[in-house]
Amino acid sequence: MLAVAHRAGNSVAGLRAALAAGVDLVELDVNLRRDALEVRHGRARRGAVVPHLAEILAAAGDDPRLMLDLKGRSLEVASRVAAALRGGPPVAVCTKQWAMLDAFAGDPEVRRILSAANRLQLARLRARLRGQRADGVSIRLRLLTVPIVAELHRATDLVLAWPVDTAADLARAERLGVTGVVSKSLPLLSRLA
């Protein structure tokens, strides 16, 4: 089972800790704010130091274990990230705004992952995947059932579940048959790695 460190890439220290723990992927949230690609989840607190994508990419170096979660609605986020990644190591890119993934079409170094956080998004995703393949999907754990996971596996080899932050969550994810879990718990992920 793949171990994905949820939001660990939102700081250089978190990125380094997750990579040292041996996880398969380190997730980071990328937002376009004030004409800069910021790495953060949600709004930054006043006075908080928010790293830019270039800083996180530099800290990762040639390590291919990054999964960039594109946030917001503007497709410009995707085009700017695609330009920043050009010529770099392989990475995964995920988003709930699936049109953003078109910016990476044809790039063999980018694994495009469709994400769904609610029942409506999951229904749309399932309809989209009927008869076509996907690089991967990332689905909120509480939405998944064994039949849904089996259906998703017909369209992709990579089915990620999130959040999986407890032993009980992990046991449920394993019973469902997902291929990876997204967790904030480095101890839990270290056991998988």
PETA-V110663 format. One record per pair of residues at least 6 apart in sequence whose ideal C-beta (glycine too) atoms are under 7 Angstrom apart, sorted by the first residue. I is the first residue (numbers start at 0). J is the second residue. If there is no record, write none. Layout:
{{I,J} {I,J}}
This chain:
{{0,178} {0,179} {0,180} {0,191} {1,23} {1,24} {1,178} {1,179} {2,22} {2,23} {2,180} {2,188} {2,191} {2,192} {3,22} {3,23} {3,24} {3,26} {3,66} {3,159} {3,179} {3,180} {3,181} {4,17} {4,22} {4,25} {4,26} {4,185} {4,188} {5,26} {5,161} {5,162} {5,181} {5,182} {5,183} {6,26} {6,28} {6,40} {6,183} {7,13} {7,14} {7,16} {7,17} {7,25} {7,26} {8,14} {8,25} {8,26} {8,27} {8,38} {8,55} {8,65} {9,27} {9,28} {9,38} {9,39} {9,40} {10,50} {11,50} {11,54} {11,55} {11,58} {14,25} {14,55} {14,58} {14,59} {15,58} {16,185} {17,25} {17,185} {18,25} {18,62} {18,64} {20,185} {20,188} {20,189} {20,192} {21,189} {21,192} {22,64} {22,188} {22,192} {23,64} {23,192} {24,64} {24,65} {24,66} {24,91} {25,64} {25,65} {25,66} {26,66} {26,68} {26,181} {27,38} {27,55} {27,65} {27,67} {27,68} {28,38} {28,39} {28,40} {28,68} {28,70} {29,36} {29,38} {29,52} {29,67} {29,68} {29,69} {29,70} {29,76} {29,80} {30,37} {30,39} {30,70} {30,71} {31,71} {31,73} {31,75} {31,76} {31,79} {35,51} {36,51} {36,52} {36,79} {36,80} {36,83} {37,49} {37,51} {38,49} {38,50} {38,51} {38,52} {38,55} {39,49} {43,49} {52,80} {52,83} {53,83} {56,83} {56,87} {59,65} {61,88} {62,88} {63,88} {63,89} {63,90} {65,90} {66,91} {66,93} {67,80} {67,90} {67,92} {68,93} {68,94} {69,76} {69,77} {69,80} {69,92} {69,94} {69,96} {69,99} {72,96} {74,98} {74,99} {76,99} {77,99} {77,102} {78,102} {81,102} {81,103} {84,90} {84,109} {89,108} {90,108} {90,109} {91,110} {91,112} {92,100} {92,103} {92,109} {92,111} {92,112} {93,112} {93,114} {93,137} {94,100} {94,114} {95,114} {95,115} {95,116} {95,120} {97,113} {100,111} {103,109} {103,111} {110,134} {110,135} {111,134} {112,134} {112,135} {112,136} {112,137} {112,157} {113,124} {113,133} {113,136} {114,137} {115,121} {115,124} {115,138} {115,139} {115,142} {116,139} {118,142} {121,138} {121,142} {124,136} {125,150} {128,154} {131,154} {132,154} {132,155} {133,154} {133,155} {134,155} {134,157} {135,155} {135,157} {135,159} {136,151} {136,155} {136,157} {136,158} {136,159} {137,159} {137,161} {137,181} {138,160} {139,161} {140,160} {140,161} {140,162} {140,163} {140,168} {140,171} {140,172} {143,160} {143,175} {145,175} {145,176} {148,158} {148,175} {148,176} {148,177} {149,176} {151,158} {152,158} {156,178} {157,178} {157,179} {158,177} {158,178} {159,177} {159,179} {159,180} {159,181} {160,172} {160,175} {160,177} {160,180} {160,181} {161,181} {162,181} {162,182} {162,183} {163,169} {163,172} {163,180} {163,181} {163,182} {164,182} {164,183} {164,184} {169,180} {169,187} {172,180} {182,188}}
